[in-house]
Amino acid sequence: MNRLQPILYACLLIYLAAVLQSGWWNHWRILGCRPDGFLIVSGVLAVRSNPAGAGMAGFMAGVVQGGLAGANLAHYGISRLIAGSCGAWLARLLGPKSWGVALLAIAGTTLLGNLSLLFLAAPPDISGYLIETFKTLAINLLFGALLHGFLSRVWPPRDFQD
Amino acid sequence: MSKLAGWLWFPALFALAIGLGRVQNQARRKGEFDPVSSAIQSAVYPLSEPLRASVQRLADMGEAVRSAPELRLEHERLRQLAAAGEQYSAREKIWLQDYQALRKLSGFQAPVDRKRIPARPLDYFPLENRMTLSVGKNRGVKPGLAVVNAEGLIGVVQAVSEASCQILLLSSPALRVGAMALREPPLAGILRGQGLETLLLDYLPANAKVESGDWVVTSGYSQHIPRGLIIGRVVQIERDPYYGATRARIYPSATIGLAAEVYILL
C-alpha cells in the first residue's frame, strides 16, 4: 500500500459516512439507536493509523459532520480530532491489534467524541444526551465491527492478529 | 524532533477549527451558509437525497402493509371530515369577509395572507436542533421566516443558500420566539426550546393566570412570524415570586424533527 492509498480510503470512508448519515441514519433509528457514521469511521481509522493521522481523519470527519448539520465547525472539528487521536493512542497502548482492541478503540472514539462535544457545546438535556451516547455506542460497535471486518480484507492494521 | 513535528499538527488543527468556526459564525450572522458547509452539502446531498427517498419509500411500504386495516378506517374518517369541512369552508368565507369589513371599519389594515412555500426536509440533526430544507433563495426564502406543518410551528429559517435553507427547530435553546398563552387577555412571553418534548414560555407576569391545558400560539410581535401559529399546550407552571416572574412549560403540538413535509411562510 503506497502513501496515498490510506488517505484515499479515509476520504472515501468519510464521504460514505456523510451520505449514510444524511440519507438514512439521521432520519431513522436502528433498534432504537442512532448510529454516528463519522465516529464509526474515526474509530476504524484509529486502529489503522498513528495518533496524528487518526486525529487528522477525525478532524476531517468532524468538519464534514458539522458542515452538514450547520453546527459549529470548531466544536465538531476539535471533538473529533481529540476522539480520533485518543482512539489511535488507546489502540497502540493496548498492544497488537486484535478484534478486541479494534472494538475498544471504536468504543473509546465514540465515547470521547461525544463527551468532548458535551464539554464544548453542552446540550440542555445532559442526561438525555448521555443516554443517547450510550445507545449510539452500542450501535456504533455493531457497525464498527462490520466495517472493521470488511476493511481488514483490503486494509488490515499493520500488526493485526485475527 | 520528528516526533515533535508530528504533534505540531494538533495545535495547527485546533487553530484551523477555531478559524472555521469564526468564518461560519460571520456567515450565519448574515443569514448565509459559510463556504465550507456549502461545499460539503453540495458534495453530499446529490447522493444522500436519493438514498433518503428510497429508505422513506421502503419504510412507507412496510408501514402500509403493517397497518392496512387502520389506514382504511382512517381514510374513511378523513373522507367524512373532508365532506364536513367543505360545508364549513363556505361559512368560513362569510365570516372572513365580515371580519375584514370590521377591521376596515375600525381603521386597521386587512390581514396579509401569507404565501406558503412547500419544502422537504433534506437532513435532520437532532443534537443540533436543525433541519435542512429543499428550498432556498430561488423561492424567495430568507432568514427569520416561520416554518410550519399541519400541527403548528416547527422552527425558524436561520441560513439560506441558493437551493436550500437551514432551520433552527423550536426545540433549540438558541431560538427565541414571541408567544402567548390563549387567555382573556392573552399572556405574552418569550418561548425557547428545552428539547424535543419541552418548551419554555418565559417572562410572563408574576400573577399571570395561566393554567395547564392552555393553548400557546405565536404572539406575532415579529417582522416575519405571524400571530396565531399553534405552538403547543401548557403542561406545567412555575412561579418565582423572588424575581416576580412566571414561566410555563409547554408540550409542543408538532412532532419536531419528524415532519415529512413543511411550509415556509413568506
Chai-1 contact restraints between the chains, C-beta under 6 A:
chainA,res_idxA,chainB,res_idxB,connection_type,confidence,min_distance_angstrom,max_distance_angstrom,comment,restraint_id
A,A18,B,V44,contact,1.0,0.0,6.0,A-B,restraint_1
A,V19,B,V44,contact,1.0,0.0,6.0,A-B,restraint_2
A,V19,B,L47,contact,1.0,0.0,6.0,A-B,restraint_3
A,V19,B,S48,contact,1.0,0.0,6.0,A-B,restraint_4
A,S22,B,V44,contact,1.0,0.0,6.0,A-B,restraint_5
A,S22,B,S48,contact,1.0,0.0,6.0,A-B,restraint_6
A,S22,B,D123,contact,1.0,0.0,6.0,A-B,restraint_7
A,G23,B,S48,contact,1.0,0.0,6.0,A-B,restraint_8
A,G23,B,L51,contact,1.0,0.0,6.0,A-B,restraint_9
A,G23,B,R52,contact,1.0,0.0,6.0,A-B,restraint_10
A,W24,B,V55,contact,1.0,0.0,6.0,A-B,restraint_11
A,N26,B,D123,contact,1.0,0.0,6.0,A-B,restraint_12
A,N26,B,Y124,contact,1.0,0.0,6.0,A-B,restraint_13
A,A52,B,G6,contact,1.0,0.0,6.0,A-B,restraint_14
A,A52,B,W9,contact,1.0,0.0,6.0,A-B,restraint_15
A,F59,B,L13,contact,1.0,0.0,6.0,A-B,restraint_16
A,V64,B,I40,contact,1.0,0.0,6.0,A-B,restraint_17
A,G67,B,V36,contact,1.0,0.0,6.0,A-B,restraint_18
A,G67,B,S37,contact,1.0,0.0,6.0,A-B,restraint_19
A,G67,B,I40,contact,1.0,0.0,6.0,A-B,restraint_20
A,L68,B,I40,contact,1.0,0.0,6.0,A-B,restraint_21
A,A69,B,F125,contact,1.0,0.0,6.0,A-B,restraint_22
A,A69,B,E128,contact,1.0,0.0,6.0,A-B,restraint_23
A,A69,B,R130,contact,1.0,0.0,6.0,A-B,restraint_24
A,G70,B,R130,contact,1.0,0.0,6.0,A-B,restraint_25
A,G70,B,Q166,contact,1.0,0.0,6.0,A-B,restraint_26
A,A71,B,E128,contact,1.0,0.0,6.0,A-B,restraint_27
A,N72,B,G21,contact,1.0,0.0,6.0,A-B,restraint_28
A,L73,B,L20,contact,1.0,0.0,6.0,A-B,restraint_29
A,L73,B,G21,contact,1.0,0.0,6.0,A-B,restraint_30
A,L73,B,Q24,contact,1.0,0.0,6.0,A-B,restraint_31
A,A74,B,A17,contact,1.0,0.0,6.0,A-B,restraint_32
A,A74,B,I18,contact,1.0,0.0,6.0,A-B,restraint_33
A,A74,B,G21,contact,1.0,0.0,6.0,A-B,restraint_34
A,G77,B,A17,contact,1.0,0.0,6.0,A-B,restraint_35
A,I78,B,A17,contact,1.0,0.0,6.0,A-B,restraint_36
A,L81,B,L13,contact,1.0,0.0,6.0,A-B,restraint_37
A,P124,B,P173,contact,1.0,0.0,6.0,A-B,restraint_38
A,P124,B,Q194,contact,1.0,0.0,6.0,A-B,restraint_39
A,P124,B,G195,contact,1.0,0.0,6.0,A-B,restraint_40
A,D125,B,G195,contact,1.0,0.0,6.0,A-B,restraint_41
